[in-house]
Each structure stands twice: as C-alpha cells, then as structure tokens.
Amino acid sequence: MKMLRSFLAVFLLCSPALAADASVAGKKKHGGYPARYMLLESSSRNSQSLSTPVAAYVNDEGAEVALIGAIHVAEADYYARLNKLFGSYDVLLFEMIGGEGLRREEELRRKIDRNKPMGGLTLEEAREWNRMVEWRKRAALEEKSFLLGLLGSAYRELSAALGLQTQHQGIDYSAPHFIHADMTLAEFRQAQASKGENFASLMLKSMLSSLVEKPGAYQPNEFGMMVDLLAGNKAGLKNELMRIFAHAPNDLEDTVILEGRNSKCMEVFDQWRGKGVRRIGIFYGAAHLPGLHGALLERGYRLRDVQWLPAWSTMEKAGQD
C-alpha cells in the first residue's frame, strides 16, 4: 500500500490534476474557478466526471485570451474536442519543457511516408529530421533525473491500463499557429540550480506529504485500487483516481516547475499580444491556471466566463458537441 501511495505521489507531483476549495459565491458563478482548477462532479461514487476549465478573458480593447487547462492523461474525446477548440485561436501558446522544436517535429512526422524514397521528405527535410532524432537521443542520454525519464512511460502505462490517451498522443502539435511558451531544458535546469531545487527533492517532499495522515484530508482507498487493478476494473480505478486528483494538496508553490514556468509563459504571451493578435489561447497544465489568471488580471484582462470540459468520465455518455 505504501508503494502504491508513493507511486501516486510521483504522478501527482507532475500532474496538473490538483484542486483547492473555493468560496461559495465563486462556486456558484464559475464552479469555483480559479481556486478550483479541476471540477469533480458525481451522482454516485461509481458515476463521476472530472473536468478542466476553459476560461475566457477580455480587455477594454476587445482582445480575447483563453486559459485552457491541460491534463496529461485523458479520454480520446477530450483531446479531440481540444484540437477542435484550438482552431478558433489566432495563436495557441503551449507548455512543454524542452518542446521548442516540437511543432516542426510533429509537422515532419506526419509528412513521412515510409513507402517513398527518403520517407517522402525533401533532402533538406530529411536532414532536419535526422538532426531532431539525434538531438532527442542525446537529450535522453544526458538526462540524469530519473523522474523526467519516468514520466513519459508512467503516463503511457497509466493510459493503457485505463483505456485513455496521453496528451502527446491526443494533441496535434503540428498546427502552424502553435507557439512554444515554456522553458527550454537548459533554461529549466539552470533555473532549478539557481534556486537549489530539483525533481528529487520535490518528489521526496510529495512522497513524505502523502504518507502523513492529515485530519479531514481525503484518504484514498488503496486496497480497493489494488483489487480493481488486479481485476482489470477500469471504471473503479478511474473513479478512485478522479477523487484523488480532485482532493490532492498543492505542494508546488514558489517552485520553478510551477511559478517559474508561469513567468516564462507570460513572457511569450507579452511578445504576441504586443503584435496585435486578437485571440490567444494558452494551453497549460491546470495547476498553472490560478497563477496565470492573476497575471492576466494584472495586465488589464477580466474574466468573462468559464466552461468545464470533461476529461475523465464514468457517467452515461450524453450527446456532445
């Protein structure tokens, strides 16, 4: 049981699925947003839905911004609806440490046809693709933090076990209006080093926090999860994980992984709003949204409305757009 809880601590450390209590008035108006950035709805313990926000803002000049919460593992329909939504923005800023070349990489990946000479690429495109492949290999070899290397496989294993998709599988990052708005891997490492912060210390903090029984805190049904896992009960596992995500504490205040990356995102945002772009979408992990919300208010934007997009659900499917 302790091992299961430790694994959940590792997953939650880098998951956007964190929530907090909100005022009664806020709950009535926007479902508790921005204090609550994951919304758990349920008709019973076996029929639940976990949603992320799409929060729309506007300023006095009529410029529009949307904060679109991300969750790294979700249902295929969730990512399909996001891909459709992204097309309505002039610019879509996205998060991913070290993802500055991702849009071009995905563009070339979708163009490759193994049945054609050079995979259907031009000579220059083939050279560019090979450089990208080699860079990925070097980055993987250089990465000393086992946690960063673990996350991709952990998300894939979790998604496979629950019949879900990873964010990378579901989102089309090749769209030409996608703009990287996160730290490069070098920037992230340097920022953590200057702050005396690293993944190992954050993971340890999260693991120790998860092992302490807190009065009034939600206590995961670890035995039930283990039984569901062994029995292949995907719905049971999903329901318990949704409850865990919706009640998890936020241990990332004043960290590079949260606040440092928020600053980087707004730095890129300021560059694009200065170019007169009218509609900007910001697609970031849901835990980042309260900080980004405050940054938008400081820049003269006001919250107009919030819609909640179901990411996980064990409810009966109804008609969706």
N, C-alpha and C positions, 0 to 999 in steps of 0.2 A: 504493500500500500504506500509506503514511504517513497518507493521508487516511482510509482505512478504519479504521486504528487510532485516529485522533483521534475519529472518529465513535463508535467503541466506548467510548472514554474518556468522552465526554459521556454516553452512555447508561448506562454503569456508575456514573457519579457519582451519578445519581439513581435507580438501580435497587436494589431490595432484594436482588438476587441476588449476595451476597458470601458467602464461606465461609472457614473457618480450620481448621487442624489441631487435633485433639483427642487426649486421652490414649487409650491402648489400652483401659483399663477403661471410659472413657466411651463409646467406640465400641461396645463390646460391649453396654452397657446401654441406651443411648438413641441409637445411631447417631452419637455424637459431640456431641449437643446438650448445652449451649447454645453451646459454642465453634464447632461446625459448625451453621450455620443454613440451609444448603441441602445436600441429600443427593443426590449423583450415583451412580447405580447403572448398571452396564453389563455385558452379556455379550459385547459386542464394540464397536468404535468406531462401528458402524452400528446398534447396538441399545442405547439408553440411556434412562434416566428421571431427571428432575430433580424433586425433591420439596421441599416446605416443611413445617415442623413444626406440629403441633397439640399443645401441651404443657399438660398438666393439672396444676393445683396445688390443694392443700387446706390449711386451717389447723386448729388444735385445736378450733375451734368448728364445724367441718364446712362452712364456706363454701368454695365452689369458684371457681377462676379458670382460664381457659384463655388462653394466648398463642397466637394463630393467625397464622402467618407469611403475609405477602402478597407476591405477585409481580405486577407491573403489566401484564404481557402473558402470557397463558397459554391453554391449551385450554379450550373451552367446557365440557367435562365437569368440569373443575377448579372453575370458578366455580359450576356447578350444584350440586356437592357441598358447596361452602362455603355457598351460600344455604340448603341443607337443614340443614346443621350449625348455622347461626346461629339457627335457630328453637328450638334447645334451651336458649338462654340467656335469663335474665330481662332482662339489659341487654347490649347489644353496643356497645362503645366502638370508634370507627373513626378512622383517620388521614385527614387531607386538609387541607393548609394552605388557609385560606380556605373551608373546607367547612361552616361553621356553619349555613348555610341549605340545605344540600344535601338533607337528608331531606325537608323540606317542598317543595322544588322538584321532587324526583322524585315525590312524592305527587301534586302538581298535574299534572305532566306526564303521568302515567299516567291521570289522570282526563279529560284533554282529548279531546273528540270534535269534530273539525272540521266534521262534518255538522250540528251543533247550534248554535243561537244562542249567542254568547259562548263557543263551544267546549265547551258543556255545563257551564260553571262558573257559580257564582253571581256576582252583581255584585262582592261583596267579594273572592271568589277571583280573579276576572278582574283586579281592581285589584292584588291581591297579586302575581299572576303578572307583570303588566306592570312592577311595581317590581323584581321579580327580574331580568327581562330587561334593564331599563335599568341595573341595578347591574352585571350581567355585562359589558355594553358599556363602561361607564365603567372598570371594573377592567382590561379588556383594553387600553383606550387609555392608561391610566395606567401600565401595567406597562412599565418601562424595561429590565428584564433580558431579553434575547432568549432566554436559556436557558429561563426559565419558560414563555415563549410557544412555544418549540420542542418542549417535552416532549410535549404532547398530540398534535401532528401526528407527531412521531417515533414514539411508541408506536402510533398508528394505522397508519402506513406499515409498521412492522415487523410488526404483527399481520396486516395484509393480505398482506404478502409471504410470510408463513409459514402462513397459514390459521388464525391464532389470534384471540383476542379481547383487548380491553383490559379492565382491571379495571372501568372505569366502565361499559363495555358489559355486562359479565357479572354484576356485583353489583347486587342490588335494594336501593338505599339508601332506599327509601320505607318500609321496615318501621318501625312505630311504636316499637320498642324500640332503634332505632339512636340512639346518642348521639355527637355530635362531641367528640373528645378530642384536639384538635390546636390549634395556634396559628391565630389569625386572620391574614390577610395583613398587617395593620397591626402585630400583635404580632411576627410573624416579621421584618418589615423593621426594626423598632425593635431587636430582639434582635441581629440581624446588625450593625446600625450600631454598637451599643454595644460589640460585640466586634471591630469592624474587619474584619468578614467579609463576603464577597459571593459570589454564584454565579460571577462571572468568575474570581476568584482560586482558588476551589475547582476549577473546570473546568480552569484553567491547570495547577494542581498535578497533577490527574489525567492530563491530556494529557502533561505532561512525564514523569510517572512511567511512563506507558505506552510512551514512546519509549526508555526506558532498559532495556537488556538486563540482566536480573537472573539471576545464577547459580542454577540449579536451578528457576527460575520456569517456569511453563507458557508456551510460545511458540505463539500462535495461528497456524493455517495460513491466512494471509491470502490467498495465491494460490488455495488450494483454495476458500476462501469466495467469492472473486471469480468463479471458474469456476462454482461452484454457483449463485451469484446470477444470472449471465448465462444459465445453462442452465435456471433455474427449478427446481433441485433442492432442494425444501423440506426433505426429510429430511436431506440433507447439511448444509444451513445450520443446522438445528435441532441436530444432533449437535455441530457445532463451537461454536455459541453456548452450549450446555449445558456444554461443557468449559471455556469461557472464564469463564462465570458461576461455576462451581464452584471455580475456582482464582484468582479475582480478589483482589487485595490490598484491605485495608480502609484507605482514606485519610481517613476521616471522624471519627477520634477527636477529642474535645474541640471539636466544632462545634455550632452551633445546629441545623443540619439533622438531626443525629442526637441528641446528648445533650440539647440544649435542648428538643427536641420530646418526648423521653422524659420529661423533668421535667413538661412540660405534661400529658402523658398520665396520669402518676401523680397529678397534682393532681386531675384529673377522677375518676380511679379512687377516690381517697380520699373524695371527696364522695359517691360512690354506695355504697361499702362501709359508710360511716357511716349509711346509710339502712336497713341490714339486708338488702340484696339478697343472695340466697344463691348465685346462679350468674351470673358475669360473664364475658363473652368480650371479649378485646382483640384486634382485628384491625388489625395494624400491619405495615409493611414488615419482611421477615425480618431485615434487618440491625439493626433496633432490638431484637430479642428478647434478645440477651445482656445488654444494659443493663436491660431490663425484668425479666428473670429475677432479676438482682441486687436490684432494687428490691423484688420480691415476697418474696425471702428475708429482706430487712431488715424486712419487715412481718409476719414470722412464718409465711409460707406455705412449704410444702415440695413439691418436685416429685414427682408420683405416677407419671405415665407420659407417653410421647411417641409419637404416631403420625405417620407421614410420608405426606403427601398428594401424589401425583404431579401436577405442574403442566404439564410438558412430557414427551412420551414418543415414542420411535420404536420401542418394543418392540411385540411382538404383543399385541393387546388381549385381556385376560382378563376374566372376569366381575367387575364392580364393584358395590358397594352403591349 
